[in-house]
Amino acid sequence: MSGSQLITITVDDSSPLLRYTPQPVFNTNVSPDAYAAWSPVCNAQGGTSRCDDHSAHLTGLDGAKVALSFYGIGLEFYGNVTLGLKVQVTVDGNLLGDNSGLGNGDSNQNLLTKVDGLSLGQHTVVFTVQAGADRSLLTFDYAKVIVGHAKSFNRTVIDGNDEQSLTYGPPEQHLWSTWNNYDGAVVPDGVTNKTFRGSDKKGATIYKKFSGSTFLYYGPCYTDTGSYTIIIDGTANSQPLEYNASVPYQQVVQGCLRGYAGGLSTQTQHEILISNNQDQKWLTMNWLEIWNHELEESGSSGGGSGSTAGSSNGSGPSNGILSRAPHLFFVSPPSYLYQVATKASEIIPWTSKHPASSISPASASPIAESMTAFASLAFYTLIFRQFLSVV
């Protein structure tokens, strides 16, 4: 594919956009049992408050699952397995196979399995644990979404403090404040302020109108962040997606991808509304990214076809072939809001993984409080009728 760029998004295990079953234990005072559920851990050393480079989800529970929905042509799954544990792969409701013989090694960043050859479009992948010998264990570090090959690509980064581009609401209620970034924070070019915005008030909103094919929303995730809703191109019948950004350890993920939408039409403008669902839980905003790209049609011709393979160097034999299949995860067009989170946008890598810290805005001192008029009051007439569940 001469002249094209491969676009990928590396998805960190700590993202609120991943769906774990059973849900991880969220108690910072209790060491979770990795053989009863998912056990999120942060292995940061030296007293650092950042966990972006150091998080993982562990489990040895037979039948435990993690699901990811995305717009693209493939997905890679990285981590480690011990004592014969296998990862079973299901794509759009169809079983592909497992990762037999893969993922063993000293690193937690081994390629466990690879799903490729999918048609460009919306897909849902579910990884299911098949326990091996007694005390076998899966360590899940990250997944990498293969978005596709772009004929052209343009990336715009919007600072969360840019009140000319973003509207914080509701108007005249002063629900938002400004906070220092956590120690060691790394942000992409285009983010000039060393601060982020936060609100711990239910009903606080962020609104943005934009034109582009992909939308990404980043803000710190930590114990005191909570439930929030994202809706794109809303109507009275829209189905908002609800996420929870709380992590069960003291460290903070500053560059946490809280929202992602792909496959958007570039021929029309889009609107996004992000809403805080809880009092005394923080909704945060660090920066947004708007991508404009034209993707080449890639993968197999079938609507849900593909194969799974893997090895330590990213290539290997096929473990199975998937024929045409219905999709499990559907959002009314044109929104295509998918559940993906990231350590790095590999099309323009700005860091290996995003940084974080251990102090929440609730225990820090605000720099300033400021509000802007809410530009699109029509969004407040949206009727949130139901939430969409993936797993």
N, C-alpha and C positions, 0 to 999 in steps of 0.2 A: 504494500500500500504506500507507494512512493509519495512523499509530500504531505502525509497525514501525521497527526499526533495522537498517541494513545492516551486517553483520559482515564485515570483511575482515582478512586477515593479509598483511603485506608481507614478502616472502621475500628475504632478502639472498643475494647470490651466494656469500658465504663460508660458508654453512651446510653442515654435514656431512650434512644430509638431502637435498641435491641430488645427483643421480648424473650425473657427467660422463664422456663417452666420446670420445676416449681420456682416461684419467685425467691430471690435471695433473701437471707435474713438481714433486716436493717436494724441492727442493734450494735452500737459501737462498744458496748460493755461486755458483749458475749462473743466468744470465738465460735463462728458458725461451723456446723458439722458438714463437711464436704461430701459425706456419704448419705446425707439426708436431704440435701438440696444443693443449690449453687452457693458457693462461698466466695464472695468478692474480697480480694486482698490488695493491699498496697505495700510493696516492698521497697519503698523509698529509703535510702540510707543517709546517714550523716545529719539527721535532724531536719532535712528539707521538708517544706510544707507542700511541695508539688508532687503530684502522683501521675502526671501525664505519661511519663516514660516508664512507670513502675507498677501499673495495675494489671490484674488478671482475674479471671473467674475460674474457680476450681470445682470439680465435681467427680464423684465416683458412683453416683446414683444411676442405676440402670433405668433408662427411659427418660432421663433429663433432656430437655430440649432448649435450643436457642434458635430464634427465627429472625430473618432479615428480609425486608422487601425493598426492591430497588428498581431503577430504570437503567438497563444496560444489556450487555451480552454475556456476562460471566461473573463468577465470584470465586475468591480464594479464601481459605480458612487456615489460620496459623496458630500454633501452640505446641503442645507436647502430650503424649500419651505414654502410660506405663503399664506393664504386666498384661499385655494383650488386649487392652481396651480398644474398641473400635468406634468410629463415628459414622453413623448411617446418614445418607444424604437423600433428601426429598426435594424435588423441584416442581413447583406448581401442582402439588398433590401426587406426583409420580415418583416412586422409589427408583433411585439411580444405582445404589450400591453402597459400599463402605470403603474405608481407607485402609484396608488390610496391608500391613507391613510398612505403613508410613507414620511419620510423626515422632518416632523414637529418636532420642539424642539428648545431648547436654543442654541444648538451647530450648527456650520456650517459644521460639519463633520459627519452628519447623513448619514447612507446608504440609498440612494434614490432608487436605483434599482440594481439588480444583474442579469447578463446574464451568465448562466453556461450550462454545458452539451454539449458544442460545440466539434466537432471533432478537434483534434490537427491540426492546419494549419492556413492559412491566413484568416482573417475576418475583416469586416468593420462594426462598430457600429455607428449609428447616434441617438443622443438624440434630440428630438424636444419639444419645450415648448408649452403647452396647457394652456393658461392664465385662471386664475380663476376669483375671484371677482375683482372689481376695485382696482388697485394698488397692486395686488398680485405679488410676486417676487420670482425668483429663485436665490440662491447663489450657484455657482459651485466652489468647493474647489479643488477636485482632483478626478482622476479615478485610479483604480488599475487593471492592467493587470494580469490575471492568466495565466502564461506561461505554467505551467504544472508540473508534478512530475518528478524529475530527478533521474535516477538510479546512476549517478555520476555527480560531479560538480567540476570545477576548474575555478578560476577567476584570471586574470592577469590585474594589473593596470599599465598603462604607463604614466609617468609624461610628461606633455606637453613640458618640457624643455629637454627631453631626445632626443638629436639629433642623437643618435645612432639608435634609433627606428623610429623616425619621420623625414620626409624630408619637409622642408619649401622652397617654390619656388615662382616664377621662379628663376633659379640660377643666381647669380651675379647681382641681381637687388636690394638687400638689402631692401626688403619691410616689413620685420618683426622686431619688437622690443619686449623688455621684460618689464613687469610691475609688481609692487607689488600687491599681493592679497588684496582685500578689507578688512577693519577692521572686525574681527570676523569670517573670512572665516574658514569653516570646510571642510577638504578634506579627502579622504579615505587613509588608509594605502597604502604605495607605492608611494605616492606623497610627495617627500621630500623637494622640493623647495617651497618657499612662494611667488611664482611669477606665472604669466601666459603669454602667447604669444599673440600678437595682430598685426593686419595690417589694415589700412584704405585705402588701394590701391586696385582698381579693378584689378582682375587677380591674386592676391595673392593666393597661393595654399598650401594645406597640403596633403601629400601623405603617405600612410601606406600600407605595404604588411603584411598579417597575415593569420594564420590558426586558425579557431574557428567556433563555431556554432552561437554565438551572438556577436554583436559589438555595443558599446555605446560610444558616443562622447559628452564631456562636455566642456562648455566654458561660460564665463559671458554673460548675456543678459541685455541690458539697452537701454536707449533712442537712443544712437548713434550707436548701432549695427544695421545691415541692412540685405539686401538680400544676400543669398548664395546658392550654389548648391552642392548637394552630389550625387556622382555616384559610384556604386560598381560594380566591375568586368566589366569594360566598354569595349564596342566595338564601332565600327563606327555607329551602329544602336541603341545604348543604349539610354534609356529615363531617363535623370537626374531629380531629384526632387529638387524643389526650395522652400526655406523657408525664413521667415523674422523674425529676432530675436529681433526687436525693441519692447520695452514695453513703455506704455504711462504714466509712472510715474517716479519720480526722483530717486527712489531707484533702486538697481541692484540685479539681481539674479545671484550669482557667480556660483553656481553648476547647471547651466541650461543644461538640456539634449537637445543638438542640433541635434543629429542623432542617429538612432537605426536601426539595421538590425538583424532579427532573422530567424531561419530555414535554416541557411547556412550549406553546406556540410562540414564535418570535414575531408573529404578525399582529399581535394584540397586546395591550397592557394587562398586567395582573395585579391583584391586590392581596396582601397578606395581613391578617389580624392575629396577634399573639396575645393571649389573655391569661392572667394569673387566677388560679382556681381556689387559692387558699389564703386566709389571713395568717400572718406570722410565719409564712414560708416565702422564700425569695424567688422572684422572677428576675433574671439577669440578662443583660445585653452587652456584649463586647464589640462585635462587628458582624456585618453581613457581607456576603459575596454574591454577586450576580454574574453568571457566566452566559456568554452568547457564543454558541458554536453550532456548526452544521455537522452532524454525524453521518458517516458512511453506513449504508445498510450492510450489516455484518452478521456472521453466524449462519445457522442453517435456515432453511426456508420455512420450516414448521413453526407455528405460533408458539409452541412451548418445548421445542426439541433441543437436545444438547447431549453432552457427555460429561462424565466426571473422571478425573485423573489426578495424579499428584506425585510429587517426589520432593526431595530436599532442595533441588535446584529449579523447581517450577515446571518440570515436564515429566511425563510418565505415561504408562500404558492406560488405555481406557478401561474403566471398571464397569461401564454400562452405557447404554444408549437410551435416550428418552424420546418417545414419540410425541405427537401432538397431544396437548392436554389443556384442560380448562385452568384458568388462574384462580388461586385461592383468595387473593387480596385485590380488592377493587375499590377505586375511588372515582367518583363521577368525573369524567373529563370536563375541562382540560387540566385539572389540578395535578394529578399524578403525584400525590404526596407520599413519599416513601420513608421507611424507617431505617435511616442510616446515620452512623456517627463516625467521626474521623480523627485520626492522629495527624494526617497530612493530606493535602490535595496534591497528588503526585504530578499533575499536569504542570504546575509551577511550584515545586517544593520549597516551602519557606522554613520548615523545620522538620525534624524527624517525627516528633510528636509534640502536641501542644502542652504548655506548662500549667501549673496550678499552685494552690496554697492552702493553708489550714485554718485561716481566720475568716469567718464569715462577716458580711457587712453588719450583722447584728451585734458583733463584738468589736467593731472598729469605729472610727470617727468619720462622719460624712464630710466631704470637702465642700459641697454646696448642694442646695436643692433648687431645682429649676423645672419649669414646665413650659410646654408649648401648646398652642391651641390645637385641638384635634381636628384634622383636616377633613375627615370623611365621617360625619355623624351618621350617615346611612348605615354604617356597619353595625351600629348599636341596635338596629332593628332585626338583625339576624336571629333566627330561631334555631337554637341548638337542640335538635330533636333526638339525636342518638350518637353514641360514640362507637367507633369502629374497633373491633378486636381482631387481632391476627392469629393468636395462638389459642 
